[in-house]
Amino acid sequence: MKSSKFYQFSKRKKVRINKEKCIGCGNCTFIYPEMFYLDEDGKSAVKKVEKINEQKLTAAKNSCPVEAIEIEDQF
């Protein structure tokens, strides 16, 4: 399964895009451009950010029509 690397933003979250699922619709980049961008393949990718905006991240994840945004809680 091809997916982007996990990026750890805090001790509690890791975010990645499943590249096999992503269709490059850009919803996540519109909702949370500080975190997501379209890469050279036209698929979403994750930027490193200093502080995560939980509300925008949740909205971006929920906007993905193919559920390609994966968030892993770390404990």
C-alpha positions as CSV (number, residue, x, y, z in Angstrom):
1,M,0.0,0.0,0.0
2,K,1.5,3.3,-1.1
3,S,1.0,6.1,1.4
4,S,2.8,9.2,2.4
5,K,5.0,9.2,5.5
6,F,3.4,9.8,8.9
7,Y,4.2,13.2,10.2
8,Q,4.1,13.6,13.9
9,F,2.7,17.0,15.0
10,S,2.4,16.4,18.7
11,K,2.8,13.5,21.1
12,R,-0.8,12.6,20.3
13,K,-1.3,12.7,16.5
14,K,0.1,11.4,13.3
15,V,-1.4,12.3,10.0
16,R,-0.9,10.7,6.5
17,I,-2.6,10.4,3.1
18,N,-3.3,7.0,1.7
19,K,-2.1,7.6,-1.9
20,E,-3.9,4.6,-3.3
21,K,-7.3,6.1,-2.1
22,C,-6.6,9.8,-2.8
23,I,-8.3,11.1,-6.0
24,G,-6.7,14.6,-5.7
25,C,-10.0,16.4,-5.3
26,G,-8.3,19.1,-3.2
27,N,-11.0,19.4,-0.5
28,C,-8.4,19.0,2.3
29,T,-6.1,21.7,0.7
30,F,-9.0,24.1,0.5
31,I,-10.0,23.5,4.1
32,Y,-6.6,23.3,5.7
33,P,-3.9,24.7,3.3
34,E,-1.4,25.1,6.1
35,M,-1.3,21.3,6.4
36,F,-2.3,19.8,3.1
37,Y,-1.1,20.4,-0.5
38,L,-1.3,18.6,-3.9
39,D,2.0,17.0,-4.8
40,E,3.6,16.5,-8.2
41,D,1.3,13.5,-8.9
42,G,-1.8,15.6,-8.1
43,K,-2.5,13.7,-4.9
44,S,-2.8,15.3,-1.4
45,A,0.3,15.4,0.8
46,V,1.0,16.5,4.4
47,K,3.1,19.5,5.3
48,K,4.9,19.7,8.6
49,V,3.3,22.2,10.9
50,E,4.3,23.5,14.3
51,K,0.8,23.4,15.9
52,I,-2.1,21.4,14.7
53,N,-5.6,23.0,14.3
54,E,-7.8,20.1,15.5
55,Q,-11.0,21.7,14.1
56,K,-9.5,22.2,10.6
57,L,-7.9,18.7,10.6
58,T,-11.3,17.1,11.5
59,A,-13.1,19.1,8.8
60,A,-10.5,18.2,6.2
61,K,-10.7,14.5,7.1
62,N,-14.5,14.5,7.0
63,S,-14.4,16.3,3.6
64,C,-12.4,13.6,1.9
65,P,-14.8,11.6,-0.3
66,V,-12.6,8.5,-0.3
67,E,-11.4,8.7,3.3
68,A,-7.8,8.9,2.3
69,I,-6.7,11.0,5.4
70,E,-5.5,8.8,8.2
71,I,-5.0,10.1,11.7
72,E,-3.4,8.0,14.4
73,D,-3.7,9.0,18.0
74,Q,-0.5,8.4,20.0
75,F,-0.5,7.8,23.7
